[in-house]
């Protein structure tokens, strides 16, 4: 897959509450490392971050999302990200209004959750094909005590019973490339 940006966003339609965005952003070396890991795992390597769309700001009209980040899970304006040529979203994945609400509620429940550095180390081992798993998957129905951006979104979708890139077997160790492939291939069907 080429890393050359397209001239238009890669998703169709408008985003709404509960949709997942994948973007390329952040410090260049961090972005590059995440994308290299995706490439080594055989995943699309265009993006390095995941955000759940939460609501439209009543004053500015901008879409606001929730993201996992090293400073803790928190709120973010997604306006600029929506215009990014490498941004992708699961806008075509069917979701009821109730499911959208439940995704947003699940995402809110993890505000201020710490970053899962153990999962980052595990993803690096997987990318390097070191199959010694040092960390465990979250127990089923557990609320995670630490997340990364992509596992945070996977957990919220799993919680609501919607298709997600990790299914029920891979939640904690889902990476942005998993979400991008899930969207590109329409794996929710």
Phi and psi restraints in degrees (value plus and minus 20) as a CYANA .aco file:
   2 UNK   PHI     -94.4   -54.4
   2 UNK   PSI     125.8   165.8
   3 UNK   PHI    -113.6   -73.6
   3 UNK   PSI     -10.3    29.7
   4 UNK   PHI     -95.4   -55.4
   4 UNK   PSI     111.1   151.1
   5 UNK   PHI     -89.5   -49.5
   5 UNK   PSI     126.9   166.9
   6 UNK   PHI    -100.3   -60.3
   6 UNK   PSI     145.3   185.3
   7 UNK   PHI    -103.2   -63.2
   7 UNK   PSI     -32.5     7.5
   8 UNK   PHI    -153.1  -113.1
   8 UNK   PSI     138.0   178.0
   9 UNK   PHI     -75.9   -35.9
   9 UNK   PSI     133.1   173.1
  10 UNK   PHI    -106.6   -66.6
  10 UNK   PSI     -20.3    19.7
  11 UNK   PHI    -129.4   -89.4
  11 UNK   PSI     140.8   180.8
  12 UNK   PHI    -132.6   -92.6
  12 UNK   PSI     129.3   169.3
  13 UNK   PHI      62.9   102.9
  13 UNK   PSI    -195.7  -155.7
  14 UNK   PHI    -116.7   -76.7
  14 UNK   PSI     125.6   165.6
  15 UNK   PHI     -96.6   -56.6
  15 UNK   PSI     140.4   180.4
  16 UNK   PHI    -168.3  -128.3
  16 UNK   PSI     156.9   196.9
  17 UNK   PHI     -72.9   -32.9
  17 UNK   PSI     112.3   152.3
  18 UNK   PHI      69.9   109.9
  18 UNK   PSI     -29.9    10.1
  19 UNK   PHI     -91.8   -51.8
  19 UNK   PSI     133.9   173.9
  20 UNK   PHI    -127.3   -87.3
  20 UNK   PSI     113.4   153.4
  21 UNK   PHI    -127.9   -87.9
  21 UNK   PSI     121.0   161.0
  22 UNK   PHI    -137.2   -97.2
  22 UNK   PSI     116.0   156.0
  23 UNK   PHI    -158.2  -118.2
  23 UNK   PSI     146.9   186.9
  24 UNK   PHI    -132.3   -92.3
  24 UNK   PSI     100.9   140.9
  25 UNK   PHI    -185.5  -145.5
  25 UNK   PSI     158.2   198.2
  26 UNK   PHI      70.7   110.7
  26 UNK   PSI    -197.2  -157.2
  27 UNK   PHI     -76.9   -36.9
  27 UNK   PSI     116.1   156.1
  28 UNK   PHI     -74.4   -34.4
  28 UNK   PSI     -65.0   -25.0
  29 UNK   PHI     -86.5   -46.5
  29 UNK   PSI     -57.0   -17.0
  30 UNK   PHI     -88.4   -48.4
  30 UNK   PSI     -67.1   -27.1
  31 UNK   PHI     -77.3   -37.3
  31 UNK   PSI     -66.1   -26.1
  32 UNK   PHI     -81.7   -41.7
  32 UNK   PSI     -64.6   -24.6
  33 UNK   PHI     -83.0   -43.0
  33 UNK   PSI     -62.0   -22.0
  34 UNK   PHI     -85.2   -45.2
  34 UNK   PSI     -62.7   -22.7
  35 UNK   PHI     -89.3   -49.3
  35 UNK   PSI     -55.1   -15.1
  36 UNK   PHI     -83.4   -43.4
  36 UNK   PSI     -63.6   -23.6
  37 UNK   PHI     -78.3   -38.3
  37 UNK   PSI     -62.1   -22.1
  38 UNK   PHI     -81.8   -41.8
  38 UNK   PSI     -65.2   -25.2
  39 UNK   PHI     -80.5   -40.5
  39 UNK   PSI     -63.2   -23.2
  40 UNK   PHI     -85.1   -45.1
  40 UNK   PSI     -45.6    -5.6
  41 UNK   PHI    -110.7   -70.7
  41 UNK   PSI     -17.0    23.0
  42 UNK   PHI      58.1    98.1
  42 UNK   PSI       2.9    42.9
  43 UNK   PHI    -124.2   -84.2
  43 UNK   PSI     141.2   181.2
  44 UNK   PHI     -76.8   -36.8
  44 UNK   PSI     119.9   159.9
  45 UNK   PHI    -138.9   -98.9
  45 UNK   PSI      18.6    58.6
  46 UNK   PHI    -114.9   -74.9
  46 UNK   PSI     -44.1    -4.1
  47 UNK   PHI    -144.8  -104.8
  47 UNK   PSI     144.0   184.0
  48 UNK   PHI    -163.8  -123.8
  48 UNK   PSI     -10.0    30.0
  49 UNK   PHI    -168.6  -128.6
  49 UNK   PSI     130.3   170.3
  50 UNK   PHI    -149.8  -109.8
  50 UNK   PSI     118.5   158.5
  51 UNK   PHI    -157.9  -117.9
  51 UNK   PSI     120.7   160.7
  52 UNK   PHI    -117.2   -77.2
  52 UNK   PSI     106.3   146.3
  53 UNK   PHI     -91.3   -51.3
  53 UNK   PSI     110.6   150.6
  54 UNK   PHI    -132.0   -92.0
  54 UNK   PSI     -71.9   -31.9
  55 UNK   PHI    -181.4  -141.4
  55 UNK   PSI     147.9   187.9
  56 UNK   PHI    -119.3   -79.3
  56 UNK   PSI     107.3   147.3
  57 UNK   PHI     -82.6   -42.6
  57 UNK   PSI     106.5   146.5
  58 UNK   PHI     -88.0   -48.0
  58 UNK   PSI     -42.1    -2.1
  59 UNK   PHI    -108.5   -68.5
  59 UNK   PSI     -71.5   -31.5
  60 UNK   PHI    -110.0   -70.0
  60 UNK   PSI     -43.0    -3.0
  61 UNK   PHI      60.4   100.4
  61 UNK   PSI     -18.1    21.9
  62 UNK   PHI     -97.8   -57.8
  62 UNK   PSI     127.3   167.3
  63 UNK   PHI     -94.7   -54.7
  63 UNK   PSI     117.9   157.9
  64 UNK   PHI    -138.4   -98.4
  64 UNK   PSI     117.8   157.8
  65 UNK   PHI    -144.6  -104.6
  65 UNK   PSI     157.5   197.5
  66 UNK   PHI    -141.6  -101.6
  66 UNK   PSI     114.1   154.1
  67 UNK   PHI    -153.7  -113.7
  67 UNK   PSI     128.7   168.7
  68 UNK   PHI    -105.9   -65.9
  68 UNK   PSI     114.9   154.9
  69 UNK   PHI    -173.0  -133.0
  69 UNK   PSI     143.0   183.0
  70 UNK   PHI     -76.5   -36.5
  70 UNK   PSI     -47.5    -7.5
  71 UNK   PHI    -103.5   -63.5
  71 UNK   PSI     -21.3    18.7
  72 UNK   PHI      95.9   135.9
  72 UNK   PSI     133.8   173.8
  73 UNK   PHI     -84.4   -44.4
  73 UNK   PSI     113.1   153.1
  74 UNK   PHI    -181.9  -141.9
  74 UNK   PSI    -197.5  -157.5
  75 UNK   PHI     -99.6   -59.6
  75 UNK   PSI     129.9   169.9
  76 UNK   PHI    -175.5  -135.5
  76 UNK   PSI     121.9   161.9
  77 UNK   PHI     -95.9   -55.9
  77 UNK   PSI     107.5   147.5
  78 UNK   PHI    -123.6   -83.6
  78 UNK   PSI     -11.8    28.2
  79 UNK   PHI     -73.2   -33.2
  79 UNK   PSI     -74.4   -34.4
  80 UNK   PHI     -84.6   -44.6
  80 UNK   PSI     -55.2   -15.2
  81 UNK   PHI     -85.2   -45.2
  81 UNK   PSI     -54.9   -14.9
  82 UNK   PHI     -82.7   -42.7
  82 UNK   PSI     -47.3    -7.3
  83 UNK   PHI    -108.8   -68.8
  83 UNK   PSI     -26.4    13.6
  84 UNK   PHI     -85.2   -45.2
  84 UNK   PSI     115.1   155.1
  85 UNK   PHI     -86.8   -46.8
  85 UNK   PSI     -37.1     2.9
  86 UNK   PHI    -124.7   -84.7
  86 UNK   PSI     -22.4    17.6
  87 UNK   PHI     -85.9   -45.9
  87 UNK   PSI     117.4   157.4
  88 UNK   PHI    -149.3  -109.3
  88 UNK   PSI     137.0   177.0
  89 UNK   PHI    -169.8  -129.8
  89 UNK   PSI     133.7   173.7
  90 UNK   PHI    -111.1   -71.1
  90 UNK   PSI      26.4    66.4
  91 UNK   PHI     -83.8   -43.8
  91 UNK   PSI     -44.6    -4.6
  92 UNK   PHI    -106.5   -66.5
  92 UNK   PSI     -29.1    10.9
  93 UNK   PHI     -92.0   -52.0
  93 UNK   PSI     101.6   141.6
  94 UNK   PHI     -82.4   -42.4
  94 UNK   PSI     113.0   153.0
  95 UNK   PHI    -165.9  -125.9
  95 UNK   PSI     114.5   154.5
  96 UNK   PHI     -98.8   -58.8
  96 UNK   PSI     146.5   186.5
  97 UNK   PHI     -82.6   -42.6
  97 UNK   PSI     -57.1   -17.1
  98 UNK   PHI     -83.0   -43.0
  98 UNK   PSI     -63.8   -23.8
  99 UNK   PHI     -83.0   -43.0
  99 UNK   PSI     -61.5   -21.5
 100 UNK   PHI     -79.2   -39.2
 100 UNK   PSI     -65.0   -25.0
 101 UNK   PHI     -80.8   -40.8
 101 UNK   PSI     -64.2   -24.2
 102 UNK   PHI     -87.6   -47.6
 102 UNK   PSI     -55.4   -15.4
 103 UNK   PHI     -82.4   -42.4
 103 UNK   PSI     -67.4   -27.4
 104 UNK   PHI     -80.9   -40.9
 104 UNK   PSI     -61.2   -21.2
 105 UNK   PHI     -86.1   -46.1
 105 UNK   PSI     -62.8   -22.8
 106 UNK   PHI     -81.9   -41.9
 106 UNK   PSI     -63.3   -23.3
 107 UNK   PHI     -81.4   -41.4
 107 UNK   PSI     -64.7   -24.7
 108 UNK   PHI     -78.4   -38.4
 108 UNK   PSI     -56.4   -16.4
 109 UNK   PHI     -83.8   -43.8
 109 UNK   PSI     -36.6     3.4
 110 UNK   PHI    -125.0   -85.0
 110 UNK   PSI      -9.8    30.2
 111 UNK   PHI     -75.4   -35.4
 111 UNK   PSI     115.1   155.1
 112 UNK   PHI      52.3    92.3
 112 UNK   PSI     -10.5    29.5
 113 UNK   PHI     -87.2   -47.2
 113 UNK   PSI     120.2   160.2
 114 UNK   PHI     -91.2   -51.2
 114 UNK   PSI     145.9   185.9
 115 UNK   PHI    -100.9   -60.9
 115 UNK   PSI     122.4   162.4
 116 UNK   PHI    -114.9   -74.9
 116 UNK   PSI      60.9   100.9
 117 UNK   PHI     -85.2   -45.2
 117 UNK   PSI     -48.9    -8.9
 118 UNK   PHI     -83.7   -43.7
 118 UNK   PSI     -61.1   -21.1
 119 UNK   PHI     -86.4   -46.4
 119 UNK   PSI     -55.4   -15.4
 120 UNK   PHI     -82.8   -42.8
 120 UNK   PSI     -64.9   -24.9
 121 UNK   PHI     -82.8   -42.8
 121 UNK   PSI     -59.5   -19.5
 122 UNK   PHI     -85.0   -45.0
 122 UNK   PSI     -62.4   -22.4
 123 UNK   PHI     -82.2   -42.2
 123 UNK   PSI     -58.1   -18.1
 124 UNK   PHI     -84.0   -44.0
 124 UNK   PSI     -62.0   -22.0
 125 UNK   PHI     -81.3   -41.3
 125 UNK   PSI     -62.3   -22.3
 126 UNK   PHI     -84.0   -44.0
 126 UNK   PSI     -61.9   -21.9
 127 UNK   PHI     -82.4   -42.4
 127 UNK   PSI     -54.5   -14.5
 128 UNK   PHI    -108.3   -68.3
 128 UNK   PSI     -13.7    26.3
 129 UNK   PHI      41.7    81.7
 129 UNK   PSI      13.5    53.5
 130 UNK   PHI    -115.4   -75.4
 130 UNK   PSI      84.1   124.1
 131 UNK   PHI    -108.8   -68.8
 131 UNK   PSI       0.2    40.2
 132 UNK   PHI    -104.3   -64.3
 132 UNK   PSI      81.2   121.2
 133 UNK   PHI    -101.4   -61.4
 133 UNK   PSI      95.3   135.3
 134 UNK   PHI    -117.1   -77.1
 134 UNK   PSI     -34.8     5.2
 135 UNK   PHI    -142.9  -102.9
 135 UNK   PSI     130.7   170.7
 136 UNK   PHI    -117.2   -77.2
 136 UNK   PSI     132.1   172.1
 137 UNK   PHI     -86.7   -46.7
 137 UNK   PSI     135.2   175.2
 138 UNK   PHI     -85.2   -45.2
 138 UNK   PSI     124.1   164.1
 139 UNK   PHI     -83.9   -43.9
 139 UNK   PSI     127.3   167.3
 140 UNK   PHI     -78.6   -38.6
 140 UNK   PSI     119.2   159.2
 141 UNK   PHI      47.6    87.6
 141 UNK   PSI     -10.8    29.2
 142 UNK   PHI    -105.4   -65.4
 142 UNK   PSI     129.1   169.1
 143 UNK   PHI    -111.0   -71.0
 143 UNK   PSI     101.7   141.7
 144 UNK   PHI     -85.6   -45.6
 144 UNK   PSI     123.9   163.9
 145 UNK   PHI    -110.4   -70.4
 145 UNK   PSI     -34.1     5.9
 146 UNK   PHI    -172.8  -132.8
 146 UNK   PSI     123.3   163.3
 147 UNK   PHI    -161.9  -121.9
 147 UNK   PSI     141.9   181.9
 148 UNK   PHI    -132.9   -92.9
 148 UNK   PSI     149.5   189.5
 149 UNK   PHI     -75.2   -35.2
 149 UNK   PSI     -63.9   -23.9
 150 UNK   PHI     -97.3   -57.3
 150 UNK   PSI     -56.2   -16.2
 151 UNK   PHI     -91.1   -51.1
 151 UNK   PSI     -53.6   -13.6
 152 UNK   PHI     -77.5   -37.5
 152 UNK   PSI     -68.2   -28.2
 153 UNK   PHI     -88.7   -48.7
 153 UNK   PSI     -60.9   -20.9
 154 UNK   PHI     -81.5   -41.5
 154 UNK   PSI     -63.4   -23.4
 155 UNK   PHI     -81.7   -41.7
 155 UNK   PSI     -64.3   -24.3
 156 UNK   PHI     -82.2   -42.2
 156 UNK   PSI     -62.9   -22.9
 157 UNK   PHI     -88.1   -48.1
 157 UNK   PSI     -60.9   -20.9
 158 UNK   PHI     -82.1   -42.1
 158 UNK   PSI     -61.3   -21.3
 159 UNK   PHI     -78.9   -38.9
 159 UNK   PSI     -56.0   -16.0
 160 UNK   PHI    -108.5   -68.5
 160 UNK   PSI     -30.4     9.6
 161 UNK   PHI      66.2   106.2
 161 UNK   PSI      -0.7    39.3
 162 UNK   PHI    -116.0   -76.0
 162 UNK   PSI     133.5   173.5
 163 UNK   PHI     -75.8   -35.8
 163 UNK   PSI     120.5   160.5
 164 UNK   PHI    -168.5  -128.5
 164 UNK   PSI     138.5   178.5
 165 UNK   PHI     -84.6   -44.6
 165 UNK   PSI     -46.7    -6.7
 166 UNK   PHI    -110.4   -70.4
 166 UNK   PSI     -27.6    12.4
 167 UNK   PHI      38.0    78.0
 167 UNK   PSI    -161.5  -121.5
 168 UNK   PHI    -122.9   -82.9
 168 UNK   PSI     -25.2    14.8
 169 UNK   PHI    -111.9   -71.9
 169 UNK   PSI     -48.4    -8.4
 170 UNK   PHI    -150.7  -110.7
 170 UNK   PSI      76.0   116.0
 171 UNK   PHI    -134.4   -94.4
 171 UNK   PSI     -78.1   -38.1
 172 UNK   PHI     -80.4   -40.4
 172 UNK   PSI     -50.5   -10.5
 173 UNK   PHI    -125.9   -85.9
 173 UNK   PSI      -2.0    38.0
 174 UNK   PHI     -88.9   -48.9
 174 UNK   PSI     116.1   156.1
 175 UNK   PHI    -136.0   -96.0
 175 UNK   PSI     144.4   184.4
 176 UNK   PHI     -73.5   -33.5
 176 UNK   PSI     -56.4   -16.4
 177 UNK   PHI     -81.9   -41.9
 177 UNK   PSI     -52.7   -12.7
 178 UNK   PHI     -81.9   -41.9
 178 UNK   PSI     -65.9   -25.9
 179 UNK   PHI     -83.2   -43.2
 179 UNK   PSI     -62.3   -22.3
 180 UNK   PHI     -83.0   -43.0
 180 UNK   PSI     -65.7   -25.7
 181 UNK   PHI     -81.7   -41.7
 181 UNK   PSI     -62.0   -22.0
 182 UNK   PHI     -75.8   -35.8
 182 UNK   PSI     -62.3   -22.3
 183 UNK   PHI     -94.4   -54.4
 183 UNK   PSI     -65.5   -25.5
 184 UNK   PHI     -78.9   -38.9
 184 UNK   PSI     -63.4   -23.4
 185 UNK   PHI    -111.2   -71.2
 185 UNK   PSI     -21.7    18.3
 186 UNK   PHI      36.9    76.9
 186 UNK   PSI      24.9    64.9
 187 UNK   PHI     -87.9   -47.9
 187 UNK   PSI     -24.0    16.0
 188 UNK   PHI     -95.8   -55.8
 188 UNK   PSI     -32.3     7.7
